[in-house]
């Protein structure tokens, strides 16, 4: 009986410590958001084929709007923690949001991310599913443009906010690629990291083709190197912090 009481007491103490730990973590982020003079809003933009939420965060309210997203190809995952880190950094240093709006979609293809595959759950390459002139309809690209909920969500976001520029993260072609009127921006961002500037060329029905060529919005594709794809969040932050900060203040 005494032994049972001791166990119960120990369980009670551990539970209190655990709950306090969670509350401390939660309140730290809430405090940061509360202390930030700029608005920070989290949104759910819809769901994947398998019903997973696709969320994004809008930070700031300025006219200079940057949209950043990662993991439209689920097997390309390195930038997901990097963008989450960047989001927290902006909340902590919210003077950087002055005059700027930053929209971050950390995961466009959550089903692919879970399965570590390039495609979504319908085996479609989402980055070939956009309504660009160069689109090719087939079983891999989708039978028609925006046939997939994930690509439709990104299409909705870019048309709702009409960003000044878009930064997309991919792996592992080891370069800064671009579409649309982005020559100067691409040079500037290549100067801020080790990736060389290299124009890969428009891919059929890609988001780059749609945004750059149809909407005429500058879009940069940051193609991490193979080594980058194995780096920790802190290493990537060290290597790409300057590029991220330049992208929102350009
Ligand atoms: Zn990719």
Boltz pocket constraint, residues with backbone or C-beta under 6 A from the ligand:
constraints:
  - pocket:
      binder: B
      contacts: [[A, 73], [A, 76], [A, 169], [A, 170], [A, 171]]
      max_distance: 6.0
